[in-house]
Amino acid sequence: MNSVAGQIRSLSGLFALLALVSWVIGGFLIIFCLGVGVSVGGSWIKQRAREVGLLKAIGWSGASIAGVYMVELAAVGLIIGAVGALLGTLCSIVGTAVFSGLQLDLLPVAAWAMPNWLLVLGALFCVPLFLCLGAVGHVARLARLDADSSLRDL
């Protein structure tokens, strides 16, 4: 019969596979979030066509309008990212406390451990980036509209 230490050493291949799977899932999650950002950012900006007509009618340039919309999306994304990072950090801290309390031999976890701060900063950075990337084409099209075209539906 093997000792527990020998069994743990024999599981190193399984842990390497699990680490690889977590990277693959992370990659799919990033692609999914980019798709959501493109969808949300694009639809957010599409709803603003009438506002572009009003802004152009009072003398705003297309570049000014595009800049304001991109800053607005970045600010919304930063707020969403901050809320998500805060909730994720709290869930991670509580999760480590729960798993530490279970005292699993194969999964030793330090109680109340903080998540990797690079991942938290990544969430704060990626959400506004993905929203803005999703809106770039729509913002460029809206900024080129003339006031008459965008106000015609009013």
GROMACS elastic network, one bead per residue, 0.5 to 0.9 nm:
[ bonds ]
;  ai    aj funct       b0    kb
    2     5     6  0.80867   500
    2     6     6  0.59738   500
    2     7     6  0.64911   500
    3     6     6  0.51484   500
    3     7     6  0.63140   500
    3     8     6  0.86935   500
    4     7     6  0.50062   500
    4     8     6  0.61386   500
    4     9     6  0.86546   500
    5     8     6  0.50917   500
    5     9     6  0.62673   500
    5    10     6  0.86832   500
    6     9     6  0.51250   500
    6    10     6  0.62589   500
    6    11     6  0.88200   500
    7    10     6  0.50614   500
    7    11     6  0.64814   500
    8    11     6  0.51732   500
    8    12     6  0.70141   500
    8   106     6  0.71094   500
    9    12     6  0.55654   500
    9    13     6  0.86761   500
   10    13     6  0.71061   500
   10    14     6  0.82985   500
   11    14     6  0.51381   500
   11    15     6  0.63330   500
   11    16     6  0.87278   500
   12    15     6  0.50449   500
   12    16     6  0.61853   500
   12    17     6  0.86175   500
   13    16     6  0.50310   500
   13    17     6  0.61900   500
   13    18     6  0.85976   500
   14    17     6  0.50401   500
   14    18     6  0.61508   500
   14    19     6  0.86026   500
   15    19     6  0.61398   500
   15    20     6  0.86295   500
   16    19     6  0.50522   500
   16    20     6  0.62817   500
   16    21     6  0.86660   500
   17    20     6  0.50474   500
   17    21     6  0.61561   500
   17    22     6  0.86110   500
   18    22     6  0.61459   500
   18    23     6  0.87216   500
   19    22     6  0.51123   500
   19    23     6  0.64523   500
   19    24     6  0.88145   500
   20    23     6  0.51697   500
   20    24     6  0.63319   500
   20    25     6  0.86876   500
   21    24     6  0.50050   500
   21    25     6  0.60779   500
   21    26     6  0.84211   500
   22    25     6  0.50774   500
   22    26     6  0.60046   500
   22    27     6  0.85878   500
   23    27     6  0.61760   500
   23    28     6  0.87076   500
   24    27     6  0.50540   500
   24    28     6  0.63304   500
   24    29     6  0.85531   500
   25    28     6  0.50952   500
   25    29     6  0.60550   500
   25    30     6  0.86392   500
   26    30     6  0.62115   500
   26    31     6  0.87000   500
   27    30     6  0.51309   500
   27    31     6  0.63314   500
   27    32     6  0.86062   500
   28    31     6  0.50671   500
   28    32     6  0.60509   500
   28    33     6  0.85266   500
   29    33     6  0.60407   500
   29    34     6  0.84872   500
   30    33     6  0.50528   500
   30    34     6  0.60831   500
   30    35     6  0.85938   500
   30   126     6  0.88160   500
   31    34     6  0.50647   500
   31    35     6  0.62694   500
   31    36     6  0.87207   500
   32    35     6  0.50709   500
   32    36     6  0.62587   500
   32    37     6  0.85696   500
   33    37     6  0.59813   500
   33    38     6  0.84914   500
   33   126     6  0.87565   500
   33   127     6  0.80110   500
   33   130     6  0.73867   500
   34    38     6  0.61122   500
   34    39     6  0.85714   500
   34   126     6  0.86089   500
   34   127     6  0.84653   500
   34   129     6  0.88449   500
   34   130     6  0.53565   500
   34   131     6  0.78944   500
   34   133     6  0.83222   500
   34   134     6  0.78002   500
   35    38     6  0.50885   500
   35    39     6  0.61876   500
   35    40     6  0.86026   500
   35   130     6  0.81482   500
   35   134     6  0.79543   500
   36    39     6  0.50430   500
   36    40     6  0.59709   500
   36    41     6  0.82132   500
   36   130     6  0.81030   500
   36   131     6  0.81766   500
   36   134     6  0.84181   500
   37    40     6  0.51955   500
   37    41     6  0.56248   500
   37    42     6  0.80033   500
   37   127     6  0.73813   500
   37   128     6  0.84084   500
   37   129     6  0.83422   500
   37   132     6  0.77015   500
   37   133     6  0.74624   500
   37   134     6  0.55813   500
   37   135     6  0.83675   500
   38    41     6  0.53095   500
   38    42     6  0.57747   500
   38    43     6  0.83998   500
   38   130     6  0.65818   500
   38   131     6  0.60782   500
   38   132     6  0.78887   500
   38   133     6  0.64753   500
   38   135     6  0.64723   500
   39    42     6  0.52579   500
   39    43     6  0.61137   500
   39    44     6  0.84808   500
   39   131     6  0.82968   500
   39   134     6  0.64501   500
   39   135     6  0.83250   500
   40    43     6  0.52480   500
   40    44     6  0.59402   500
   40    45     6  0.86077   500
   40   131     6  0.68290   500
   40   134     6  0.73092   500
   40   135     6  0.81841   500
   41    44     6  0.51320   500
   41    45     6  0.63307   500
   41    46     6  0.86752   500
   41    73     6  0.72498   500
   41   130     6  0.79738   500
   41   132     6  0.64021   500
   41   133     6  0.76666   500
   41   136     6  0.84432   500
   41   138     6  0.86481   500
   42    45     6  0.53485   500
   42    46     6  0.61484   500
   42    47     6  0.88284   500
   42   131     6  0.80552   500
   42   132     6  0.87392   500
   42   133     6  0.89054   500
   42   134     6  0.54902   500
   42   136     6  0.79677   500
   42   137     6  0.79780   500
   42   138     6  0.60558   500
   42   139     6  0.82811   500
   43    47     6  0.63678   500
   43    48     6  0.89981   500
   43   134     6  0.89838   500
   43   135     6  0.80278   500
   43   138     6  0.86115   500
   44    47     6  0.56320   500
   44    48     6  0.71572   500
   44    73     6  0.84729   500
   44   135     6  0.78958   500
   45    48     6  0.52805   500
   45    49     6  0.74911   500
   45    69     6  0.76078   500
   45    73     6  0.88347   500
   45   135     6  0.64704   500
   45   138     6  0.63722   500
   45   139     6  0.65041   500
   45   142     6  0.81942   500
   46    49     6  0.60850   500
   46   135     6  0.88002   500
   46   138     6  0.66992   500
   46   139     6  0.82404   500
   46   142     6  0.79984   500
   47    50     6  0.77285   500
   47    51     6  0.86679   500
   48    51     6  0.52877   500
   48    52     6  0.65114   500
   48   142     6  0.83011   500
   49    52     6  0.51760   500
   49    53     6  0.66754   500
   49   142     6  0.64276   500
   49   145     6  0.85284   500
   49   150     6  0.57237   500
   49   151     6  0.79774   500
   50    53     6  0.51792   500
   50    54     6  0.65068   500
   50    55     6  0.87483   500
   50   147     6  0.86887   500
   50   150     6  0.54156   500
   50   151     6  0.56122   500
   50   152     6  0.85621   500
   50   153     6  0.77915   500
   50   154     6  0.74772   500
   51    54     6  0.50674   500
   51    55     6  0.60884   500
   51    56     6  0.84731   500
   51   150     6  0.80654   500
   51   151     6  0.82971   500
   52    55     6  0.50753   500
   52    56     6  0.59727   500
   52    57     6  0.83710   500
   52    60     6  0.87539   500
   52    62     6  0.84994   500
   52    65     6  0.71281   500
   52   142     6  0.68925   500
   52   143     6  0.72571   500
   52   145     6  0.77614   500
   52   146     6  0.84087   500
   52   147     6  0.71141   500
   52   150     6  0.67521   500
   52   151     6  0.82732   500
   53    56     6  0.51504   500
   53    57     6  0.59889   500
   53    58     6  0.87443   500
   53   145     6  0.76864   500
   53   146     6  0.67856   500
   53   148     6  0.67753   500
   53   149     6  0.74167   500
   53   151     6  0.51952   500
   53   152     6  0.87761   500
   54    57     6  0.50033   500
   54    58     6  0.64583   500
   54    59     6  0.88523   500
   54    60     6  0.89066   500
   54   147     6  0.68080   500
   54   150     6  0.82782   500
   54   151     6  0.71786   500
   55    58     6  0.53278   500
   55    59     6  0.64842   500
   55    60     6  0.54299   500
   55    61     6  0.81988   500
   55    65     6  0.75605   500
   55   147     6  0.79546   500
   56    59     6  0.50477   500
   56    61     6  0.64669   500
   56    62     6  0.75485   500
   56    65     6  0.83489   500
   56   143     6  0.89881   500
   56   145     6  0.87668   500
   56   146     6  0.71073   500
   56   147     6  0.54125   500
   57    60     6  0.73980   500
   57   146     6  0.86375   500
   57   147     6  0.56537   500
   57   148     6  0.83624   500
   60    63     6  0.83445   500
   60    64     6  0.63814   500
   60    65     6  0.67249   500
   61    64     6  0.52452   500
   61    65     6  0.63598   500
   61    66     6  0.87026   500
   61   143     6  0.78712   500
   62    65     6  0.51385   500
   62    66     6  0.61112   500
   62    67     6  0.85394   500
   62   140     6  0.83471   500
   62   142     6  0.79586   500
   62   144     6  0.61427   500
   62   145     6  0.80856   500
   63    66     6  0.50856   500
   63    67     6  0.60498   500
   63    68     6  0.86029   500
   63   140     6  0.86699   500
   63   143     6  0.66550   500
   63   144     6  0.88801   500
   64    67     6  0.50993   500
   64    68     6  0.61763   500
   64    69     6  0.86492   500
   64   143     6  0.84603   500
   65    68     6  0.52200   500
   65    69     6  0.62428   500
   65    70     6  0.86507   500
   65   139     6  0.83880   500
   65   142     6  0.86043   500
   65   143     6  0.63259   500
   66    69     6  0.52380   500
   66    70     6  0.61634   500
   66    71     6  0.86282   500
   66   136     6  0.86729   500
   66   139     6  0.56603   500
   66   140     6  0.67780   500
   66   142     6  0.78624   500
   66   143     6  0.58434   500
   67    70     6  0.52059   500
   67    71     6  0.61568   500
   67    72     6  0.85053   500
   67   139     6  0.88349   500
   68    71     6  0.51817   500
   68    72     6  0.60600   500
   68    73     6  0.86580   500
   69    73     6  0.61716   500
   69    74     6  0.85485   500
   69   135     6  0.89278   500
   69   139     6  0.73189   500
   70    73     6  0.51043   500
   70    74     6  0.60789   500
   70    75     6  0.85528   500
   70   131     6  0.89302   500
   70   132     6  0.61931   500
   70   135     6  0.77570   500
   70   136     6  0.78756   500
   70   139     6  0.77989   500
   71    74     6  0.50006   500
   71    75     6  0.60843   500
   71    76     6  0.85928   500
   71   132     6  0.85842   500
   72    75     6  0.51652   500
   72    76     6  0.62436   500
   72    77     6  0.85508   500
   73    76     6  0.50872   500
   73    77     6  0.59903   500
   73    78     6  0.84590   500
   73   128     6  0.68402   500
   73   131     6  0.64461   500
   73   132     6  0.61412   500
   73   135     6  0.83067   500
   74    78     6  0.60015   500
   74    79     6  0.86134   500
   74   127     6  0.83018   500
   74   129     6  0.70755   500
   74   131     6  0.70686   500
   74   132     6  0.63413   500
   75    78     6  0.50132   500
   75    79     6  0.62522   500
   75    80     6  0.86290   500
   75   128     6  0.71428   500
   76    79     6  0.51800   500
   76    80     6  0.62084   500
   76    81     6  0.85042   500
   76   128     6  0.71827   500
   76   131     6  0.86963   500
   77    80     6  0.50406   500
   77    81     6  0.58900   500
   77    82     6  0.84062   500
   77   124     6  0.81962   500
   77   125     6  0.86609   500
   77   126     6  0.84747   500
   77   127     6  0.52331   500
   77   129     6  0.76373   500
   77   130     6  0.82629   500
   77   131     6  0.64513   500
   77   132     6  0.83288   500
   78    82     6  0.59613   500
   78    83     6  0.85577   500
   78   124     6  0.61733   500
   78   125     6  0.74143   500
   78   126     6  0.88446   500
   78   127     6  0.66781   500
   78   128     6  0.54391   500
   78   129     6  0.89617   500
   79    82     6  0.51066   500
   79    83     6  0.62468   500
   79    84     6  0.85624   500
   79   124     6  0.84947   500
   79   128     6  0.85970   500
   80    83     6  0.52310   500
   80    84     6  0.61159   500
   80    85     6  0.85326   500
   80   124     6  0.82747   500
   80   127     6  0.72268   500
   80   128     6  0.82169   500
   81    84     6  0.50030   500
   81    85     6  0.58985   500
   81    86     6  0.83956   500
   81   123     6  0.58824   500
   81   125     6  0.74864   500
   81   126     6  0.77917   500
   81   127     6  0.55321   500
   81   128     6  0.73244   500
   82    85     6  0.50771   500
   82    86     6  0.60137   500
   82    87     6  0.85222   500
   82   120     6  0.88459   500
   82   123     6  0.79053   500
   82   124     6  0.58349   500
   83    86     6  0.51552   500
   83    87     6  0.61362   500
   83    88     6  0.84483   500
   84    87     6  0.51631   500
   84    88     6  0.58981   500
   84    89     6  0.84046   500
   84   123     6  0.76403   500
   84   124     6  0.82069   500
   85    88     6  0.50135   500
   85    89     6  0.59351   500
   85    90     6  0.85021   500
   85   119     6  0.87911   500
   85   120     6  0.56604   500
   85   121     6  0.80525   500
   85   123     6  0.62850   500
   85   124     6  0.67414   500
   86    89     6  0.51491   500
   86    90     6  0.61832   500
   86    91     6  0.85869   500
   86   120     6  0.83896   500
   87    90     6  0.51475   500
   87    91     6  0.60849   500
   87    92     6  0.84820   500
   88    91     6  0.51068   500
   88    92     6  0.60060   500
   88    93     6  0.85900   500
   88   115     6  0.86916   500
   88   120     6  0.82473   500
   89    92     6  0.50323   500
   89    93     6  0.61656   500
   89    94     6  0.86246   500
   89   114     6  0.70461   500
   89   115     6  0.63100   500
   89   120     6  0.76232   500
   90    93     6  0.51792   500
   90    94     6  0.62019   500
   90    95     6  0.84013   500
   90   114     6  0.86742   500
   91    94     6  0.51596   500
   91    95     6  0.58132   500
   91    96     6  0.85289   500
   92    96     6  0.61370   500
   92    97     6  0.86199   500
   92   112     6  0.82126   500
   92   113     6  0.77046   500
   92   114     6  0.70665   500
   92   115     6  0.64150   500
   93    96     6  0.53241   500
   93    97     6  0.64352   500
   93    98     6  0.88480   500
   93   111     6  0.76884   500
   93   113     6  0.56132   500
   93   114     6  0.58187   500
   93   115     6  0.73305   500
   94    97     6  0.50808   500
   94    98     6  0.62627   500
   94    99     6  0.87311   500
   94   111     6  0.83154   500
   94   112     6  0.65104   500
   94   113     6  0.86134   500
   95    98     6  0.50915   500
   95    99     6  0.61483   500
   95   100     6  0.83532   500
   95   111     6  0.84973   500
   95   112     6  0.79893   500
   95   113     6  0.89726   500
   96    99     6  0.51987   500
   96   100     6  0.58275   500
   96   101     6  0.84266   500
   96   109     6  0.62265   500
   96   110     6  0.64993   500
   96   111     6  0.51618   500
   96   112     6  0.55803   500
   96   113     6  0.61324   500
   96   114     6  0.85451   500
   97   100     6  0.51105   500
   97   101     6  0.61656   500
   97   102     6  0.88497   500
   97   109     6  0.80611   500
   97   110     6  0.73927   500
   97   112     6  0.50975   500
   97   113     6  0.77096   500
   98   101     6  0.51695   500
   98   102     6  0.65878   500
   98   111     6  0.76297   500
   98   112     6  0.88323   500
   99   102     6  0.51427   500
   99   103     6  0.69124   500
   99   104     6  0.75298   500
   99   107     6  0.81482   500
   99   108     6  0.81146   500
   99   109     6  0.64631   500
   99   110     6  0.84835   500
   99   111     6  0.76773   500
  100   103     6  0.54292   500
  100   104     6  0.74930   500
  100   107     6  0.85641   500
  100   108     6  0.68440   500
  100   109     6  0.50818   500
  100   110     6  0.59669   500
  100   111     6  0.52378   500
  100   112     6  0.84998   500
  101   104     6  0.83901   500
  101   109     6  0.88369   500
  101   111     6  0.76207   500
  103   106     6  0.89494   500
  103   107     6  0.78859   500
  103   108     6  0.68996   500
  103   109     6  0.80840   500
  104   107     6  0.52354   500
  104   108     6  0.60542   500
  104   109     6  0.83161   500
  105   108     6  0.60179   500
  109   113     6  0.81704   500
  110   113     6  0.58701   500
  114   117     6  0.79510   500
  115   118     6  0.86250   500
  115   119     6  0.75619   500
  115   120     6  0.75321   500
  116   119     6  0.55217   500
  116   120     6  0.67417   500
  116   121     6  0.89864   500
  117   121     6  0.61542   500
  117   122     6  0.84118   500
  118   121     6  0.50746   500
  118   122     6  0.59601   500
  118   123     6  0.86646   500
  119   123     6  0.62820   500
  119   124     6  0.86824   500
  120   123     6  0.52195   500
  120   124     6  0.64130   500
  120   125     6  0.87447   500
  121   125     6  0.61197   500
  121   126     6  0.84983   500
  122   125     6  0.50700   500
  122   126     6  0.58228   500
  122   127     6  0.85509   500
  123   126     6  0.52292   500
  123   127     6  0.62182   500
  124   127     6  0.61735   500
  124   128     6  0.74501   500
  125   128     6  0.61681   500
  125   129     6  0.63352   500
  125   130     6  0.88303   500
  126   130     6  0.58832   500
  126   131     6  0.84716   500
  127   130     6  0.53064   500
  127   131     6  0.62593   500
  127   132     6  0.86521   500
  128   131     6  0.51276   500
  128   132     6  0.60771   500
  128   133     6  0.84840   500
  129   132     6  0.52237   500
  129   133     6  0.60391   500
  129   134     6  0.85397   500
  130   133     6  0.50361   500
  130   134     6  0.60835   500
  130   135     6  0.86736   500
  131   134     6  0.51708   500
  131   135     6  0.64152   500
  131   136     6  0.88946   500
  132   135     6  0.51261   500
  132   136     6  0.61397   500
  133   136     6  0.54471   500
  133   137     6  0.81813   500
  134   137     6  0.73765   500
  134   138     6  0.80752   500
  135   138     6  0.52673   500
  135   139     6  0.58661   500
  135   140     6  0.84692   500
  136   139     6  0.51794   500
  136   140     6  0.61364   500
  136   141     6  0.87014   500
  137   140     6  0.51602   500
  137   141     6  0.63008   500
  137   142     6  0.86903   500
  138   141     6  0.51272   500
  138   142     6  0.61272   500
  138   143     6  0.85154   500
  139   142     6  0.50941   500
  139   143     6  0.59707   500
  139   144     6  0.86499   500
  140   143     6  0.51911   500
  140   144     6  0.64833   500
  141   144     6  0.53433   500
  141   145     6  0.66956   500
  142   145     6  0.52734   500
  142   146     6  0.86479   500
  142   150     6  0.84296   500
  143   146     6  0.81606   500
  145   148     6  0.82753   500
  145   149     6  0.65116   500
  145   150     6  0.65194   500
  146   149     6  0.55911   500
  146   150     6  0.65630   500
  146   151     6  0.87332   500
  147   150     6  0.54470   500
  147   151     6  0.60222   500
  147   152     6  0.84554   500
  148   151     6  0.52502   500
  148   152     6  0.58990   500
  149   152     6  0.53892   500
  149   153     6  0.81455   500
  150   153     6  0.69719   500
  150   154     6  0.84869   500
  151   154     6  0.55796   500
